[in-house]
């Protein structure tokens, strides 16, 4: 079972997960990251590295909404293998609830 990124990543994008991933399965959107479920080997290293606990096993993600979002956008967004600096306002968004409604469908820069 792959891991998925949930709404807690939106507007945070800390990217420690990108650094530790042994199979480079992360893709970058404008304001969040997603995991390619076909590439994820379910090692869990990324979940341990995430400071906002935005990464969970797909079965922990609930009704499948985040599993579907990760799969869809992993096909559309560029792969990211080298993290960049965290955005200046990432800490301000850390504990904000209900961020799913500000998720952008636009791609990020990738690497």
C-alpha positions as a LaTeX table, in Angstrom:
\begin{tabular}{lrrr}
\hline
Residue & $x$ (\AA) & $y$ (\AA) & $z$ (\AA) \\
\hline
Unk1 & 0.00 & 0.00 & 0.00 \\
Unk2 & 1.52 & 3.33 & $-1.03$ \\
Unk3 & 1.68 & 6.43 & 1.09 \\
Unk4 & $-0.26$ & 9.55 & 0.10 \\
Unk5 & 0.00 & 13.22 & 0.89 \\
Unk6 & $-3.02$ & 14.86 & 2.48 \\
Unk7 & $-4.29$ & 18.42 & 2.86 \\
Unk8 & $-1.85$ & 19.17 & 5.67 \\
Unk9 & 0.82 & 19.69 & 2.98 \\
Unk10 & $-1.12$ & 22.44 & 1.22 \\
Unk11 & 0.75 & 25.77 & 1.47 \\
Unk12 & 3.50 & 24.12 & 3.58 \\
Unk13 & 5.61 & 22.01 & 1.15 \\
Unk14 & 8.45 & 21.44 & 3.62 \\
Unk15 & 10.11 & 18.87 & 1.30 \\
Unk16 & 12.05 & 16.82 & 3.86 \\
Unk17 & 10.14 & 13.91 & 2.33 \\
Unk18 & 11.74 & 14.53 & $-1.06$ \\
Unk19 & 15.19 & 14.33 & 0.50 \\
Unk20 & 14.67 & 10.93 & 2.12 \\
Unk21 & 12.65 & 9.13 & $-0.57$ \\
Unk22 & 14.70 & 6.23 & $-1.99$ \\
Unk23 & 12.64 & 5.95 & $-5.20$ \\
Unk24 & 11.94 & 9.60 & $-6.13$ \\
Unk25 & 8.16 & 9.26 & $-6.20$ \\
Unk26 & 7.26 & 12.89 & $-5.41$ \\
Unk27 & 5.63 & 15.34 & $-7.81$ \\
Unk28 & 5.25 & 19.06 & $-7.26$ \\
Unk29 & 2.18 & 21.20 & $-7.58$ \\
Unk30 & 1.99 & 24.94 & $-7.12$ \\
Unk31 & 1.10 & 24.67 & $-3.42$ \\
Unk32 & 1.57 & 21.02 & $-2.41$ \\
Unk33 & 3.35 & 17.79 & $-3.24$ \\
Unk34 & 1.87 & 14.40 & $-4.17$ \\
Unk35 & 3.21 & 10.85 & $-4.23$ \\
Unk36 & 3.07 & 8.65 & $-7.32$ \\
Unk37 & 1.32 & 5.52 & $-5.98$ \\
Unk38 & 2.82 & 3.41 & $-8.75$ \\
Unk39 & 6.36 & 4.34 & $-7.72$ \\
Unk40 & 5.96 & 4.36 & $-3.92$ \\
Unk41 & 7.45 & 1.27 & $-2.26$ \\
Unk42 & 5.65 & 1.92 & 1.04 \\
Unk43 & 8.85 & 2.23 & 3.06 \\
Unk44 & 7.36 & 4.98 & 5.25 \\
Unk45 & 10.56 & 7.01 & 5.45 \\
Unk46 & 8.80 & 10.07 & 4.03 \\
Unk47 & 6.02 & 9.91 & 6.61 \\
Unk48 & 8.56 & 9.96 & 9.42 \\
Unk49 & 10.35 & 12.93 & 7.85 \\
Unk50 & 7.26 & 15.11 & 7.33 \\
Unk51 & 7.12 & 17.83 & 10.02 \\
Unk52 & 3.37 & 18.39 & 9.54 \\
Unk53 & 2.39 & 14.70 & 9.41 \\
Unk54 & 0.81 & 15.18 & 5.98 \\
Unk55 & 1.92 & 11.76 & 4.72 \\
Unk56 & $-0.03$ & 8.63 & 5.64 \\
Unk57 & $-0.63$ & 5.14 & 4.27 \\
Unk58 & $-3.41$ & 5.18 & 1.71 \\
Unk59 & $-5.61$ & 3.08 & 4.00 \\
Unk60 & $-5.17$ & 5.71 & 6.74 \\
Unk61 & $-6.23$ & 8.47 & 4.35 \\
Unk62 & $-9.89$ & 7.54 & 4.76 \\
Unk63 & $-12.38$ & 7.47 & 1.93 \\
Unk64 & $-9.83$ & 7.43 & $-0.88$ \\
Unk65 & $-10.10$ & 11.11 & $-1.81$ \\
Unk66 & $-6.39$ & 11.78 & $-1.18$ \\
Unk67 & $-5.32$ & 8.53 & $-2.82$ \\
Unk68 & $-7.17$ & 9.63 & $-5.97$ \\
Unk69 & $-5.74$ & 13.17 & $-5.80$ \\
Unk70 & $-2.18$ & 11.83 & $-5.45$ \\
Unk71 & $-2.63$ & 9.44 & $-8.38$ \\
Unk72 & $-4.20$ & 12.06 & $-10.64$ \\
Unk73 & $-1.66$ & 14.81 & $-10.03$ \\
Unk74 & 1.36 & 12.50 & $-10.07$ \\
Unk75 & 0.48 & 11.98 & $-13.75$ \\
Unk76 & 0.17 & 15.73 & $-14.42$ \\
Unk77 & 2.77 & 17.45 & $-12.24$ \\
Unk78 & 6.56 & 17.37 & $-12.69$ \\
Unk79 & 8.70 & 15.06 & $-10.60$ \\
Unk80 & 10.73 & 16.67 & $-7.84$ \\
Unk81 & 13.91 & 15.01 & $-6.67$ \\
Unk82 & 15.82 & 17.96 & $-5.18$ \\
Unk83 & 14.09 & 20.00 & $-2.49$ \\
Unk84 & 14.12 & 23.77 & $-2.47$ \\
Unk85 & 13.84 & 26.20 & 0.41 \\
Unk86 & 10.54 & 26.22 & 2.21 \\
Unk87 & 8.21 & 29.09 & 1.40 \\
Unk88 & 8.40 & 32.02 & 3.80 \\
Unk89 & 4.84 & 31.53 & 5.06 \\
Unk90 & 4.91 & 27.72 & 5.46 \\
Unk91 & 4.83 & 27.88 & 9.26 \\
Unk92 & 1.77 & 30.14 & 9.11 \\
Unk93 & $-0.16$ & 27.40 & 7.28 \\
Unk94 & 0.98 & 24.49 & 9.44 \\
Unk95 & $-2.15$ & 24.14 & 11.60 \\
Unk96 & $-4.78$ & 25.72 & 9.37 \\
Unk97 & $-7.76$ & 23.33 & 8.96 \\
Unk98 & $-9.82$ & 22.91 & 5.80 \\
Unk99 & $-7.03$ & 23.66 & 3.33 \\
Unk100 & $-8.37$ & 21.20 & 0.74 \\
Unk101 & $-10.38$ & 24.06 & $-0.76$ \\
Unk102 & $-7.28$ & 26.11 & $-1.58$ \\
Unk103 & $-5.44$ & 23.25 & $-3.32$ \\
Unk104 & $-4.19$ & 24.46 & $-6.67$ \\
Unk105 & $-4.40$ & 22.19 & $-9.74$ \\
Unk106 & $-1.43$ & 24.01 & $-11.29$ \\
Unk107 & 1.97 & 22.32 & $-11.53$ \\
Unk108 & 5.03 & 23.40 & $-9.63$ \\
Unk109 & 8.55 & 23.75 & $-11.04$ \\
Unk110 & 9.76 & 20.22 & $-10.30$ \\
Unk111 & 13.45 & 19.45 & $-10.58$ \\
\hline
\end{tabular}
